[in-house]
Amino acid sequence: MTKTLSVLSARKTSLQKKKNKKGFTLIELVVVIAILAIIAAIAIPMVSNVIKNANNSTDLSNAQLVESTIKQAQAECAGNASSPSTEAGTIITATDKTAKTILSTYGIDPNIIDKPKNPNDKFYYNTTTGKVTAAETAPGTDFKQITSGTAYKITVSGGGSGATTDSAKLEISL
């Protein structure tokens, strides 16, 4: 009888110890992992799209910045041909007549047109309208690819005696 009581007592103690142990079963862990996998499968494509959209927006913004910088250079060269401002003077007298000169003269990092955020994009300059855009391929026949090494030529016209000018045209020569 004492032997039976001691076996029952040992069994009861063993069961109490098992109840006091806290932890997760294998099934609980598998369910949690499955839920995490489903969440990851939904979230990864969404994050990829957000990153792609951010890169496209950055490239568009950089294209607008390059376009406005080129237009500013044209305006300054036209308005200041007789007594160029520092920026216009630098652009007109530059020995290295590349887009890098224009951008760096106005404090813009010239690498933005060499390394678009979207790796498939390139920057294109519309030789007719002066618009700059970022795209995988040239949007039309008037668009030429522009890089920091793209050469430019400035023609200033008008004014008769040279004291004043009517316009300056910055031509991208490829």
BAMARFI-770602 format. One record per atom (N, C-alpha, C): residue number from 1; residue in three letters; atom name; x, y, z. Coordinates in steps of 0.001 Angstrom, whole numbers, plus 500000, padded with zeros to 6 digits. Example, Ala and Ser with C-alpha at 12.3 -4.5 7.8 and 13.67 -1.06 7.14 Angstrom:
BEGIN
  num  residuo  atomo       x       y       z
    1      ALA      N  513190  494310  507800
    1      ALA     CA  512300  495500  507800
    1      ALA      C  513200  496700  507800
    2      SER      N  512850  497750  507080
    2      SER     CA  513670  498940  507140
    2      SER      C  512900  500030  507870
% end
This chain:
BEGIN
  num  residuo  atomo       x       y       z
    1      MET      N  500801  498829  500000
    1      MET     CA  500000  500000  500000
    1      MET      C  500867  501267  500000
    2      THR      N  501864  501237  500819
    2      THR     CA  502758  502394  500821
    2      THR      C  503447  502556  499475
    3      LYS      N  503689  501433  498825
    3      LYS     CA  504316  501489  497524
    3      LYS      C  503362  502151  496525
    4      THR      N  502103  501833  496572
    4      THR     CA  501104  502404  495685
    4      THR      C  500962  503907  495957
    5      LEU      N  500944  504250  497242
    5      LEU     CA  500836  505665  497602
    5      LEU      C  502049  506455  497119
    6      SER      N  503193  505885  497240
    6      SER     CA  504388  506606  496802
    6      SER      C  504415  506758  495281
    7      VAL      N  503925  505753  494545
    7      VAL     CA  503853  505837  493081
    7      VAL      C  502855  506920  492691
    8      LEU      N  501690  506944  493361
    8      LEU     CA  500683  507952  493070
    8      LEU      C  501182  509347  493427
    9      SER      N  501864  509451  494508
    9      SER     CA  502416  510738  494929
    9      SER      C  503472  511228  493930
   10      ALA      N  504303  510325  493463
   10      ALA     CA  505334  510683  492486
   10      ALA      C  504686  511109  491174
   11      ARG      N  503623  510394  490795
   11      ARG     CA  502916  510725  489553
   11      ARG      C  502262  512111  489668
   12      LYS      N  501647  512362  490832
   12      LYS     CA  500990  513648  491063
   12      LYS      C  502021  514780  491013
   13      THR      N  503172  514586  491619
   13      THR     CA  504239  515583  491609
   13      THR      C  504732  515811  490180
   14      SER      N  504858  514759  489416
   14      SER     CA  505309  514843  488032
   14      SER      C  504312  515634  487186
   15      LEU      N  503020  515396  487371
   15      LEU     CA  501988  516111  486627
   15      LEU      C  501969  517598  487002
   16      GLN      N  502183  517884  488272
   16      GLN     CA  502200  519281  488709
   16      GLN      C  503405  520017  488108
   17      LYS      N  504530  519329  488020
   17      LYS     CA  505705  519941  487423
   17      LYS      C  505462  520244  485935
   18      LYS      N  504802  519326  485236
   18      LYS     CA  504499  519542  483818
   18      LYS      C  503536  520702  483637
   19      LYS      N  502574  520851  484551
   19      LYS     CA  501626  521950  484466
   19      LYS      C  502325  523292  484694
   20      ASN      N  503309  523310  485559
   20      ASN     CA  504007  524533  485875
   20      ASN      C  504968  524972  484774
   21      LYS      N  505360  524050  483915
   21      LYS     CA  506243  524411  482806
   21      LYS      C  505448  525223  481792
   22      LYS      N  506028  526386  481429
   22      LYS     CA  505339  527237  480465
   22      LYS      C  506164  527215  479173
   23      GLY      N  505461  527190  478049
   23      GLY     CA  506137  527166  476766
   23      GLY      C  505126  527003  475650
   24      PHE      N  505649  526966  474429
   24      PHE     CA  504780  526837  473272
   24      PHE      C  504901  525441  472697
   25      THR      N  503789  524961  472199
   25      THR     CA  503821  523661  471533
   25      THR      C  504286  523873  470093
   26      LEU      N  504641  522820  469452
   26      LEU     CA  505105  522881  468069
   26      LEU      C  504008  523433  467158
   27      ILE      N  502777  523059  467400
   27      ILE     CA  501665  523530  466571
   27      ILE      C  501508  525045  466701
   28      GLU      N  501614  525560  467907
   28      GLU     CA  501505  527006  468109
   28      GLU      C  502610  527750  467352
   29      LEU      N  503817  527231  467405
   29      LEU     CA  504929  527862  466695
   29      LEU      C  504728  527830  465182
   30      VAL      N  504238  526730  464641
   30      VAL     CA  503994  526601  463205
   30      VAL      C  502904  527580  462764
   31      VAL      N  501868  527733  463569
   31      VAL     CA  500782  528666  463233
   31      VAL      C  501319  530104  463189
   32      VAL      N  502134  530495  464164
   32      VAL     CA  502702  531838  464193
   32      VAL      C  503595  532068  462970
   33      ILE      N  504412  531102  462633
   33      ILE     CA  505289  531223  461463
   33      ILE      C  504460  531344  460182
   34      ALA      N  503382  530592  460080
   34      ALA     CA  502516  530675  458899
   34      ALA      C  501875  532057  458783
   35      ILE      N  501432  532602  459894
   35      ILE     CA  500831  533945  459881
   35      ILE      C  501871  534982  459455
   36      LEU      N  503075  534881  459990
   36      LEU     CA  504146  535809  459602
   36      LEU      C  504487  535693  458114
   37      ALA      N  504465  534476  457582
   37      ALA     CA  504747  534275  456159
   37      ALA      C  503676  534928  455291
   38      ILE      N  502422  534845  455710
   38      ILE     CA  501330  535470  454957
   38      ILE      C  501474  536983  454979
   39      ILE      N  501787  537535  456132
   39      ILE     CA  501983  538989  456250
   39      ILE      C  503153  539432  455365
   40      ALA      N  504241  538685  455365
   40      ALA     CA  505409  539027  454545
   40      ALA      C  505059  538961  453055
   41      ALA      N  504276  537968  452661
   41      ALA     CA  503895  537823  451255
   41      ALA      C  503056  539009  450783
   42      ILE      N  502299  539596  451679
   42      ILE     CA  501489  540763  451331
   42      ILE      C  502330  542036  451364
   43      ALA      N  503209  542165  452353
   43      ALA     CA  503939  543412  452575
   43      ALA      C  505092  543644  451589
   44      ILE      N  505795  542611  451193
   44      ILE     CA  506975  542779  450337
   44      ILE      C  506639  543443  449001
   45      PRO      N  505605  543000  448271
   45      PRO     CA  505282  543709  447019
   45      PRO      C  504865  545165  447249
   46      MET      N  504180  545424  448353
   46      MET     CA  503758  546802  448642
   46      MET      C  504979  547688  448892
   47      VAL      N  505938  547195  449637
   47      VAL     CA  507152  547961  449920
   47      VAL      C  507939  548180  448633
   48      SER      N  507997  547172  447770
   48      SER     CA  508705  547307  446485
   48      SER      C  508081  548410  445645
   49      ASN      N  506745  548453  445615
   49      ASN     CA  506065  549500  444839
   49      ASN      C  506319  550883  445420
   50      VAL      N  506341  550994  446735
   50      VAL     CA  506608  552278  447375
   50      VAL      C  508017  552750  447013
   51      ILE      N  508987  551848  447050
   51      ILE     CA  510371  552207  446704
   51      ILE      C  510470  552623  445238
   52      LYS      N  509805  551881  444352
   52      LYS     CA  509836  552212  442919
   52      LYS      C  509210  553579  442667
   53      ASN      N  508067  553845  443312
   53      ASN     CA  507411  555149  443146
   53      ASN      C  508277  556284  443684
   54      ALA      N  508954  556041  444796
   54      ALA     CA  509845  557061  445364
   54      ALA      C  511002  557350  444411
   55      ASN      N  511573  556309  443823
   55      ASN     CA  512673  556496  442859
   55      ASN      C  512202  557262  441623
   56      ASN      N  510993  556936  441124
   56      ASN     CA  510454  557652  439966
   56      ASN      C  510220  559122  440296
   57      SER      N  509686  559390  441481
   57      SER     CA  509458  560779  441898
   57      SER      C  510769  561546  442020
   58      THR      N  511788  560887  442553
   58      THR     CA  513100  561534  442678
   58      THR      C  513662  561866  441306
   59      ASP      N  513550  560943  440363
   59      ASP     CA  514051  561191  439013
   59      ASP      C  513291  562337  438337
   60      LEU      N  511968  562385  438522
   60      LEU     CA  511192  563483  437948
   60      LEU      C  511597  564819  438560
   61      SER      N  511794  564822  439861
   61      SER     CA  512219  566039  440552
   61      SER      C  513594  566491  440067
   62      ASN      N  514502  565544  439915
   62      ASN     CA  515845  565872  439421
   62      ASN      C  515796  566390  437983
   63      ALA      N  514910  565823  437159
   63      ALA     CA  514761  566292  435775
   63      ALA      C  514272  567739  435771
   64      GLN      N  513311  568058  436638
   64      GLN     CA  512823  569435  436723
   64      GLN      C  513920  570373  437207
   65      LEU      N  514737  569901  438144
   65      LEU     CA  515841  570713  438650
   65      LEU      C  516863  570997  437550
   66      VAL      N  517209  569990  436768
   66      VAL     CA  518155  570166  435660
   66      VAL      C  517562  571120  434622
   67      GLU      N  516276  570932  434310
   67      GLU     CA  515614  571800  433331
   67      GLU      C  515616  573258  433793
   68      SER      N  515249  573492  435043
   68      SER     CA  515210  574879  435523
   68      SER      C  516612  575486  435599
   69      THR      N  517618  574660  435896
   69      THR     CA  518999  575158  435931
   69      THR      C  519461  575555  434534
   70      ILE      N  519132  574756  433537
   70      ILE     CA  519502  575083  432157
   70      ILE      C  518794  576359  431716
   71      LYS      N  517514  576485  432063
   71      LYS     CA  516777  577694  431686
   71      LYS      C  517333  578924  432408
   72      GLN      N  517740  578754  433655
   72      GLN     CA  518342  579868  434389
   72      GLN      C  519656  580283  433725
   73      ALA      N  520443  579310  433302
   73      ALA     CA  521704  579617  432622
   73      ALA      C  521433  580364  431320
   74      GLN      N  520419  579939  430559
   74      GLN     CA  520068  580627  429316
   74      GLN      C  519660  582064  429603
   75      ALA      N  518826  582265  430609
   75      ALA     CA  518339  583610  430935
   75      ALA      C  519486  584510  431382
   76      GLU      N  520369  583985  432210
   76      GLU     CA  521489  584806  432682
   76      GLU      C  522454  585134  431551
   77      CYS      N  522677  584189  430667
   77      CYS     CA  523575  584456  429541
   77      CYS      C  522959  585480  428599
   78      ALA      N  521637  585456  428421
   78      ALA     CA  520969  586427  427553
   78      ALA      C  520956  587800  428194
   79      GLY      N  520648  587869  429470
   79      GLY     CA  520513  589148  430149
   79      GLY      C  521821  589793  430528
   80      ASN      N  522866  589012  430606
   80      ASN     CA  524139  589539  431099
   80      ASN      C  525284  589359  430118
   81      ALA      N  524995  589383  428825
   81      ALA     CA  526051  589142  427840
   81      ALA      C  527114  590231  427873
   82      SER      N  526710  591489  428102
   82      SER     CA  527703  592556  428109
   82      SER      C  528492  592574  429412
   83      SER      N  527832  592300  430530
   83      SER     CA  528541  592224  431815
   83      SER      C  528008  591003  432561
   84      PRO      N  528555  589826  432260
   84      PRO     CA  528004  588587  432816
   84      PRO      C  528074  588540  434336
   85      SER      N  527029  587933  434909
   85      SER     CA  527069  587648  436340
   85      SER      C  528116  586564  436549
   86      THR      N  528415  586275  437789
   86      THR     CA  529417  585250  438070
   86      THR      C  529042  583934  437409
   87      GLU      N  527760  583533  437557
   87      GLU     CA  527315  582254  436995
   87      GLU      C  527386  582268  435472
   88      ALA      N  526810  583317  434857
   88      ALA     CA  526813  583385  433392
   88      ALA      C  528238  583474  432867
   89      GLY      N  529084  584247  433547
   89      GLY     CA  530477  584359  433127
   89      GLY      C  531188  583027  433168
   90      THR      N  530924  582255  434196
   90      THR     CA  531534  580925  434309
   90      THR      C  531086  580031  433172
   91      ILE      N  529802  580078  432850
   91      ILE     CA  529269  579215  431790
   91      ILE      C  529796  579639  430426
   92      ILE      N  529820  580949  430167
   92      ILE     CA  530252  581451  428853
   92      ILE      C  531743  581203  428638
   93      THR      N  532549  581411  429668
   93      THR     CA  534000  581308  429504
   93      THR      C  534567  579945  429872
   94      ALA      N  533735  578990  430217
   94      ALA     CA  534220  577675  430658
   94      ALA      C  535025  577000  429555
   95      THR      N  536132  576383  429959
   95      THR     CA  536912  575614  428982
   95      THR      C  536291  574229  428806
   96      ASP      N  535734  573691  429885
   96      ASP     CA  535049  572399  429829
   96      ASP      C  533564  572682  429650
   97      LYS      N  533124  572793  428424
   97      LYS     CA  531734  573163  428158
   97      LYS      C  530850  571913  428161
   98      THR      N  530544  571448  429372
   98      THR     CA  529670  570292  429532
   98      THR      C  528545  570637  430495
   99      ALA      N  527546  569774  430518
   99      ALA     CA  526417  569968  431437
   99      ALA      C  526904  569996  432880
  100      LYS      N  527996  569307  433155
  100      LYS     CA  528574  569316  434507
  100      LYS      C  528920  570746  434928
  101      THR      N  529448  571554  433996
  101      THR     CA  529807  572940  434291
  101      THR      C  528570  573743  434676
  102      ILE      N  527494  573583  433898
  102      ILE     CA  526270  574329  434190
  102      ILE      C  525731  573950  435564
  103      LEU      N  525603  572655  435817
  103      LEU     CA  525017  572211  437078
  103      LEU      C  525873  572611  438273
  104      SER      N  527166  572380  438194
  104      SER     CA  528028  572698  439335
  104      SER      C  528137  574207  439548
  105      THR      N  528026  574999  438480
  105      THR     CA  528045  576456  438615
  105      THR      C  526879  576934  439468
  106      TYR      N  525741  576285  439339
  106      TYR     CA  524550  576670  440100
  106      TYR      C  524370  575842  441373
  107      GLY      N  525413  575143  441777
  107      GLY     CA  525378  574414  443040
  107      GLY      C  524616  573109  443005
  108      ILE      N  524435  572537  441830
  108      ILE     CA  523726  571263  441681
  108      ILE      C  524758  570163  441483
  109      ASP      N  524560  569044  442167
  109      ASP     CA  525468  567910  442012
  109      ASP      C  525294  567329  440606
  110      PRO      N  526326  567381  439758
  110      PRO     CA  526184  566890  438383
  110      PRO      C  525953  565387  438285
  111      ASN      N  526217  564664  439361
  111      ASN     CA  526012  563214  439330
  111      ASN      C  524541  562825  439268
  112      ILE      N  523631  563772  439558
  112      ILE     CA  522210  563397  439536
  112      ILE      C  521760  562986  438145
  113      ILE      N  522389  563514  437097
  113      ILE     CA  521962  563106  435758
  113      ILE      C  522718  561884  435259
  114      ASP      N  523796  561525  435940
  114      ASP     CA  524534  560324  435547
  114      ASP      C  524020  559077  436257
  115      LYS      N  523432  559266  437429
  115      LYS     CA  522995  558121  438233
  115      LYS      C  521554  558312  438694
  116      PRO      N  520578  558102  437797
  116      PRO     CA  519182  558211  438221
  116      PRO      C  518856  557157  439286
  117      LYS      N  517863  557448  440109
  117      LYS     CA  517465  556505  441162
  117      LYS      C  516893  555226  440574
  118      ASN      N  516110  555362  439519
  118      ASN     CA  515605  554191  438824
  118      ASN      C  516704  553740  437867
  119      PRO      N  517287  552560  438083
  119      PRO     CA  518464  552158  437301
  119      PRO      C  518222  552050  435792
  120      ASN      N  516969  551916  435364
  120      ASN     CA  516689  551806  433931
  120      ASN      C  516522  553165  433265
  121      ASP      N  516352  554217  434049
  121      ASP     CA  516096  555545  433496
  121      ASP      C  517363  556245  433040
  122      LYS      N  517163  557156  432108
  122      LYS     CA  518197  558083  431657
  122      LYS      C  517511  559441  431553
  123      PHE      N  518304  560508  431588
  123      PHE     CA  517738  561838  431440
  123      PHE      C  517828  562255  429979
  124      TYR      N  516725  562832  429483
  124      TYR     CA  516654  563263  428094
  124      TYR      C  516293  564738  428037
  125      TYR      N  516949  565456  427116
  125      TYR     CA  516737  566883  426904
  125      TYR      C  516034  567072  425574
  126      ASN      N  514887  567786  425580
  126      ASN     CA  514166  568071  424347
  126      ASN      C  514824  569274  423693
  127      THR      N  515413  569059  422538
  127      THR     CA  516165  570120  421866
  127      THR      C  515253  571217  421316
  128      THR      N  513956  570951  421213
  128      THR     CA  513016  571951  420716
  128      THR      C  512459  572808  421844
  129      THR      N  511977  572157  422908
  129      THR     CA  511295  572883  423989
  129      THR      C  512191  573164  425196
  130      GLY      N  513307  572452  425315
  130      GLY     CA  514184  572616  426478
  130      GLY      C  513739  571811  427682
  131      LYS      N  512742  570967  427515
  131      LYS     CA  512238  570155  428624
  131      LYS      C  513190  568992  428898
  132      VAL      N  513389  568690  430176
  132      VAL     CA  514211  567553  430580
  132      VAL      C  513291  566535  431230
  133      THR      N  513457  565284  430870
  133      THR     CA  512624  564232  431434
  133      THR      C  513476  563004  431736
  134      ALA      N  512975  562166  432641
  134      ALA     CA  513640  560910  432967
  134      ALA      C  512782  559781  432419
  135      ALA      N  513376  558912  431625
  135      ALA     CA  512640  557796  431033
  135      ALA      C  513620  556695  430652
  136      GLU      N  513061  555504  430388
  136      GLU     CA  513916  554390  429976
  136      GLU      C  514426  554594  428553
  137      THR      N  513572  555129  427687
  137      THR     CA  513958  555408  426301
  137      THR      C  513546  556827  425963
  138      ALA      N  514134  557360  424914
  138      ALA     CA  513818  558731  424502
  138      ALA      C  512335  558827  424161
  139      PRO      N  511613  559802  424754
  139      PRO     CA  510174  559930  424508
  139      PRO      C  509821  560370  423089
  140      GLY      N  510769  560874  422343
  140      GLY     CA  510503  561318  420975
  140      GLY      C  511804  561590  420246
  141      THR      N  511689  562000  418991
  141      THR     CA  512887  562229  418193
  141      THR      C  513615  563499  418599
  142      ASP      N  512915  564444  419218
  142      ASP     CA  513550  565690  419652
  142      ASP      C  514329  565525  420951
  143      PHE      N  514225  564392  421600
  143      PHE     CA  514878  564175  422886
  143      PHE      C  516235  563515  422688
  144      LYS      N  517247  564110  423315
  144      LYS     CA  518606  563568  423276
  144      LYS      C  519032  563280  424704
  145      GLN      N  519753  562182  424884
  145      GLN     CA  520219  561833  426223
  145      GLN      C  521216  562879  426712
  146      ILE      N  521096  563236  427994
  146      ILE     CA  521991  564212  428587
  146      ILE      C  522684  563584  429792
  147      THR      N  523997  563770  429858
  147      THR     CA  524796  563319  430994
  147      THR      C  525657  564494  431441
  148      SER      N  526409  564300  432498
  148      SER     CA  527265  565404  432958
  148      SER      C  528350  565722  431936
  149      GLY      N  528640  564792  431028
  149      GLY     CA  529654  565022  430011
  149      GLY      C  529108  565562  428701
  150      THR      N  527780  565792  428634
  150      THR     CA  527180  566303  427410
  150      THR      C  527655  567730  427149
  151      ALA      N  528157  567965  425938
  151      ALA     CA  528693  569287  425584
  151      ALA      C  527561  570267  425290
  152      TYR      N  527819  571552  425515
  152      TYR     CA  526858  572594  425191
  152      TYR      C  527549  573715  424438
  153      LYS      N  526740  574527  423762
  153      LYS     CA  527241  575700  423038
  153      LYS      C  526247  576821  423301
  154      ILE      N  526750  578016  423553
  154      ILE     CA  525873  579152  423818
  154      ILE      C  525944  580117  422649
  155      THR      N  524772  580484  422138
  155      THR     CA  524697  581520  421121
  155      THR      C  523866  582657  421680
  156      VAL      N  524422  583843  421677
  156      VAL     CA  523725  585031  422162
  156      VAL      C  523419  585885  420946
  157      SER      N  522141  586291  420826
  157      SER     CA  521765  587059  419634
  157      SER      C  521036  588334  420030
  158      GLY      N  521017  589306  419090
  158      GLY     CA  520267  590553  419279
  158      GLY      C  521141  591663  419805
  159      GLY      N  520533  592818  420087
  159      GLY     CA  521211  593910  420760
  159      GLY      C  522033  594832  419887
  160      GLY      N  522300  594482  418682
  160      GLY     CA  523028  595395  417789
  160      GLY      C  524459  595631  418215
  161      SER      N  524726  596578  419097
  161      SER     CA  526092  596958  419458
  161      SER      C  526731  595991  420440
  162      GLY      N  525967  595069  420948
  162      GLY     CA  526522  594114  421906
  162      GLY      C  526318  594557  423334
  163      ALA      N  525800  595762  423552
  163      ALA     CA  525581  596236  424919
  163      ALA      C  524400  595520  425566
  164      THR      N  523417  595189  424774
  164      THR     CA  522263  594436  425305
  164      THR      C  522012  593268  424382
  165      THR      N  521309  592300  424882
  165      THR     CA  520979  591132  424063
  165      THR      C  519508  590812  424232
  166      ASP      N  518972  590176  423215
  166      ASP     CA  517568  589784  423278
  166      ASP      C  517404  588370  423817
  167      SER      N  518298  587478  423449
  167      SER     CA  518124  586094  423880
  167      SER      C  519449  585344  423839
  168      ALA      N  519460  584264  424591
  168      ALA     CA  520610  583353  424544
  168      ALA      C  520053  581970  424339
  169      LYS      N  520677  581231  423517
  169      LYS     CA  520242  579863  423291
  169      LYS      C  521358  578939  423727
  170      LEU      N  521004  578027  424584
  170      LEU     CA  521964  577033  425028
  170      LEU      C  521663  575769  424244
  171      GLU      N  522563  575368  423409
  171      GLU     CA  522338  574194  422564
  171      GLU      C  523093  573009  423147
  172      ILE      N  522394  571907  423221
  172      ILE     CA  523036  570670  423639
  172      ILE      C  523542  569995  422385
  173      SER      N  524838  569852  422274
  173      SER     CA  525399  569192  421100
  173      SER      C  525841  567802  421478
  174      LEU      N  525401  566860  420704
  174      LEU     CA  525709  565454  421000
  174      LEU      C  526565  564853  419907
% end
